[in-house]
Amino acid sequence: MSRDVEADRLLAAARSTTDPVAAARLIAEAFLELSRTADAATLTPLVQRLDALRSDPPRPAVEVLYHTVAGVVGSRTQQPRALAHLDAAVRLADQHRLHSDPLHLECAVMCTVTAMRPHLVRPGFAQFIADLDGDPARKARLVALLGLADAWSGNLLRGRAGLRTAVELARAAQRLDIEAEATSWLAKIEALCGDLDAAADCLARARDLAARAGSSWVAFHITECAAALHLASGDQDAWAGALEYLVATFVGVTSGLVFEHRWELATHYALHGRPGDAAALLDQMPDPPLGWPGAPALPAWRAWIAAPADTAAMATLEAAFAGLNRPVERLSRARLAWLLGAQHARLGRRADAIRVLEHASAGYAAMGAAGLLARVTAELDRIAGVAPAPRATPLTPAEARVVQTVAGGLSNSQAAELLGISAKTVEFHLGNAYRKLGIHNRAELTGTLAQPRAQAAGS
């Protein structure tokens, strides 16, 4: 069933009842039906309908639902009172012990995640989610939110396990919208954890699921997941292109990364001879409030971008790492250390580079971010003069399978059918193989593969 159709049914039922609490529940359920497919403009009228059901004295059940929808929609549309609404919903649900009600439980979890406090989800709600029976779609949504919260708090391995479970629950419930959202989050986490093949497959599936579900919400954010895959695979051009899209469209407002995306892109520009473009990006953005993830380090980061070779600016930024001490900031802290350490290396400051990169290495290892850890470790080995382990080919097993298949003359779609993967996954692996091998087309690929055979025949 289309989520729009189900939402319309719930809203019609809300209009026909004279019980304000029942009406509020139906409107809130309609909001949850639409929240993974509709854009914020479509959801705004639901805030107004819930507001009309409020009373004096207030009914706690109605207040929680009103503040939830007002807070989530407000965060998506960057309304200044969004956080106040989210806090009110969580506080009232706790104060009136409403967590045993599945609808109010989902509202409290959604508000906690939207308020960018993922570290509070597991201690506050995990047992309620585990005990939940009944609606399989709600269970899938809540398990997905719990998995996201675990990963966002820095426990990537637990988050990955939770999101894999959520994907299976969504499939069992036949909910493409929930599966699309959970799969898109899983694509990012698989990349961070170092399973690039799984990440590419999740990314392709998420795009397909978003299209089949008609989910503008998932479609809007999926580039954020693609950017993580490009970063972990070392494709700087693709990563920078994805960041340019993210910055231009303000993707990242709800994930807390809207500032970090812009600062990252400005850093890329500054380090690649484009200081004017870097300055233009940051001139358009004030520093966020201190409660925003990463905010304590952003002023020092801004100053370093303006003077990327200045030792004082680099020392100030390194000192600012100490302010990034919340669970939601663990990835940001490691990423900043990576950026700063790599710049020390470029400037020939080996001791500084190794010190700061070890900071990044330890951070990524503690989180389970094996994909990013591998790239930092390679940088450390290069600085220390450690030769990489010999390999017969620079390709991953999945890339090698794709290369061997298309080298036989098959098209991408034919190779995908033969290998049991999507054509987009074939395209992704083939692009990585071309980049690693320093080639640009199938003819060059055939010649590259022929060289080892010719050498073997000559010997």
N, C-alpha and C positions, 0 to 999 in steps of 0.2 A: 504494500500500500504506500502511495506517495505520502511523505510527511506533511505536505500541504493539505492533503485531503483529511488526514487524521487530525491535524490542528484545526481545520475548519469545523470538523465534527465536535471537537471539544469546546470550541468557542461558541458554537450554536447552543450546546448544552448549557454553557455558562449564562447565556442570555435568557434561557428559559427558566432558570431556577430563581427563587426568591431568597434563598439562603446565601448570605454574603460570603460565608466561609467556603461553602461548596462551590460557589462561583469563582472565588479566588483560587481554589485548588485546580479547577478545570482550566483557568487561564494560565496558571503556572505550568501545568502539564503540557499545554499547547506550546508554551515558550520552550520547554525542554525538547519537544518534538522538533521544533524549528531551529534550535540553537546551533545545530551542526550543519545546517544547510542554508539558512537565510542570512542576508546581510543585516547590519544593525538598523538600517532605516525601516526594514520590514518589521523589526521587533519593537520599535519605539511605541506604536499604538498600544501594545500590551501593558507597558508601564502606565499609560494614562488610564486604561481600564481598571487596573489594580488600584491605582490611586483613588478612583471614584468609589471603591468599596471600603475604604478606610473609615473609621468611626471614632467617636470620642464618648466614652473611654475606648482606647484601642483594643482590638482583638489580637492577641499575640500571633495566632496562626496566620492571620491576614497580613500582619506587619512583616513577618519573616518573608513571606512570599513577595510582597511589594518591594521590600528593600533588596531582595535577591535579584529580581528582574531589573529594577532600577540601577543596581550596582553593576551588574554584568553588562547591560546595554550601555550604561554610562562609561564603563571602562573601554568599550569598543569604539565609542564615539568621543573619547577624551573629554568627558564632562568633569569639571572640578570637584563635584560632590560624590563622584563614584565610590571612592574609598570609604567615605562616611556611610554610604548605604551598605556596602559590603560588611563593614564592621558591625553595623546595627543588626544585620541579619544573623551573623554568627553569634553575637552577644545574646540576642533574644532567643535563638534556638537553644542555646546552652542554658540560659536563665530559666526557661520554661520547660526544660527537659524534653525537647521535641525530637531528639535524635532517633527515638524508636519508631517514629513515623517515617516510612521510606521517602516520601516526597520532601519532608523537611530535612532529612539526612542528606539527600542529594543537593539540596539548596545550600546547606552549610558547607559541604565539601567543595562545591563549585565556587562559593564565595571565598573560601580560604585560599584556593588555588588562584583565583582571579586577583585576589589581593596580594599575590606574589609572596605567600607565606607557606610554601610547599612543605617545609620541615614540620609543620604542625598537623599535617593531614594524617600521617600514620599514627602518632600517639593519640590523636583525638578521635579518629573515626575508623581505624582499621578493623576493630572488633565488631563494630556495628555493620560494616560492609560484609565481613565474613559470615555473620549471622543472618544476613538478608535472604529471605525466600520470596518466591512469587515472581514478579515481573522480570523475565530474563533480560529484557532490553535495559532496564534500570541497573541490574547487576552488572551488565557489560559496561555501561557508562561509568559506574562507580569504580569498577576494577581498573578501567582505563585511567581515570583521574588519579587513583592511588598510585598506579605505575608511573604516570607522568610526574607526580609529586616526589616519588622516591628518586627518580632520575634527576629531576631539577634540583633536588637537595644534595646531589653529589653521589648518590648510590646508584650508579648506572647499571650495575649487574642486576640488582633487585628490581629496578625500574624496567629493565628489558624483560625480565621474567614475567612481571605483572602485565606488561603490554602484550606480550605473546598470548597470555591467558585471555586478555580482553578481546583480542582479535578472534580467538576461537569462540568465545561467548557470543560475540556479535554475529559471527557466521551462524551459530546455532539458533540465534534469535532472528536470523534473516534480516538484519539491519545493516544495509549498505552504508548508511550515513555514519553509524558508530564505527563500523569496520574501517571506513575511509579515514576517519580522524585518528583512530588508534594506530593504523598502519603508517600514517604520515609521521606520527611521533616516533614510531618504532624505526622508521628509516633513518632518522637523525641519530637515534641512540645506537643502532647497529653500527653506523659510521664511526661514532665516537669510540665505541668498543673495539673497533678494528675489523669487523666482519664486513668488508666492502662489498662482497658479492651479495650478502643478505640485504645490505643497505640499498644497493642498486635495485634489487628485486622488489623490496618494499616500496621504494620510491615509484617504480613503474606501476605497481599494483595500486598505490595510493592515488596516483593520477587517474587511473582507469576507474577506480571506485568512486572518486569524487565526481567524475563525469557521469557515471551511471546513477549516482544518487542526486545529481544536480546540486552539488554542495558548493556554493560560492564561498562559504567560510573556509572549508578545507583547501579549495583551489587557491584562495588568496594567500594562504600561509605556506603552501607546499614548497615554495622556493627557499624558505628558511631551512627546510630539511635538506634540500638539494645542496645548499651552500655548505652544510656540514660534511656532506659526502665529498664535495670538491676539495675542501680543506684537508680532510683525512687522506685523500688519495694524492695530494700534492699538486693538483691542477690549479695553479695560481690564476691563470687567465679566466677559467670558468668560475672560480671562486670570486674573483673581483667583479666579473660580470653579474653574478648573482647578487653580490652586495649592492651594486649600483641599482639593480631593480628593487631590492628591499628598501634602500634609502629613499628612492623616488616615490615609492608607494606607501611608506610609513608602516610596512609590515614589521611587527615586533612590539607593537604597543601592548598587547596582552601578555607577551612572553617576557616583558621587561628588557628586551634587547634593542629597542628602537634607538636608544642613545649609543649603545655599544656598536651596532651596525655602522652608524655614521662615523664614530671615532675610528673603527677598524678601517673603513674605506679611506678616511683622511690620512691614516698612518700609511696605508698602501701608496697613496698619491705622494706623500712627503718623502717616502723612501725610494720612490721611482722618478724623482726629478720633476714633480708637479706640485710645488709648494703653493702656487696660486689656487689650484683646484682644492688642495687640502684646506687652505684658509677659508675659501668660499663655503665649503661644507660646514665648517664649525661656526662661522660668523652667523649663520642662520639659526643656530641652536644655542639657547642658554643652558647652563648646567642644570640638571634635574634637582628636585628636592633631595635632601640627604637620605630619606627613607627609600629611595629608588635603588634597586640592585646595581652595584658598581659605582654609585654616586661619590663615595669618599675619594676615589682615585681619579675621577674624570677631570678635575681642574689640573692636576699634575700631568695627566695624560695629554690634555690640550696643550700645555706648555711645552711638553716634549715634542709633540707634532710640529710645533712652530720652530723648534731648534733641535732636529733629530740627532745632531752630532755633539750637542753640548753636554759635557760631563755633569754639570750641576743639575740640568734638567733631568738627566737620566737617574742621578742619585735621588732626586726628589720623588720621581715616580717610583723607584724601588722602595723608598721609605713608605710610600702610600699603600703598598701592599698590605701593611699591617691593619689598615682600615677595612679591608675586605675580609671580614671574619664571620660573616653569616653563611649558613649552608648554601643558600641560593647564589652566593658569590664565589664558590669554590672553582668553578670552571673559568670564570672571568679572571680570577687571580692567577691561575696557571697560564692562561692565554697571554696575559700581560707580561708575565715572566718570560715566556717564550719569545714574544716580540722584542722585548728589551734585550734579552740575552743574544738573540740573533743579530741585533744591531751592534752590540759590543763586539761580536765576532767579526762583522764586516769592517769595523773600525780598527781591528787588530788588537783589541784588548782581551787577550785570551783568558786571563785569570777572572776578570769581571764576567766574561761570557760564560765560563764554566760555572761560576758561582750561581748566576741567575738562572741558567738553564737547568741546573740541578734542582733548583726550587720548582721550576715547571715540571721536571720529570717526577719529582716526589708527589706533587699535587695530582698529576694525571694518574700515576700508579695507584694512589690511595682511592681514587674514584672508580677505577676500572676502565679508564679511558685509554685502552691499549692502542687504538688507532692514532690518537694524537701523541701518545707516548713514543710510538715508533718513529715518528718524525722528529721529535725532540732528541731522542737517542741517536738518530742518524746525525743530527747536527753536533751533538757532543762528541761522537766518534770522529767526525771530520775535524773538529777543532783539536782534539787530542791526538790526531794522526793515526787513529785505529783504522786499519784497512777493513772494508766490509767483507763479510764471508763470501767466498766464491760461489757463484751461481751459474748454472748452465744457461739460464735465461732470466731476464728481469721481469718476466710476466708471472702473474698469479696463475694458479691452476685453471681458474675459470676463464681468464683472458687467453691462456694457451689453448683451451678447448675451442673457444670462439674463433681464434686466429686459424687454427688448423681446419676448422669447418668451412669458413668463408674462403680460405685459400684454395679449396677444392672447386671453387666456382659458384658456390651457392650465394643467393641473395640474403640480405639480413632476415627477411621473413622466412625464407626456407631454412636458414640456419636455426632460427628461433624454434621452428616446428620440430626440427630434428633433435635439438638439445632440450626441448621441453621448457623453454623460458620465453619471455616476451621479446618482441623485436626491439623495444626500447632498451632492454637489458643487453641485447647483442650490440646495439649501437654504442651503449655506454662502455662496454668492455673493449670494443674495437677502437674507440677513440682513445682510451687509456693505452692500449697496445701501440697504436700509431705514435703517440707522444713518447712513450718509453723507448721505442725502437728508432725514433727520429725519422719517421717516414710519413707519407701523406696520402697514399692511395693503395689500392689492391695490387697494382702492378709492382710497386716497390715492395709490398709485403711478400709477394711471390718470390722476388729476387732475394730478399733477406732470408727467407726460409730455405732457399736453394743453396745459400753459401755454405752452411755446415755440412750439407750432403756432398757438395762438390769437394770440400776440404777432406772429408772422410774418404771419398773415392780416390783423391790424389795421393793419400797416404797409404 
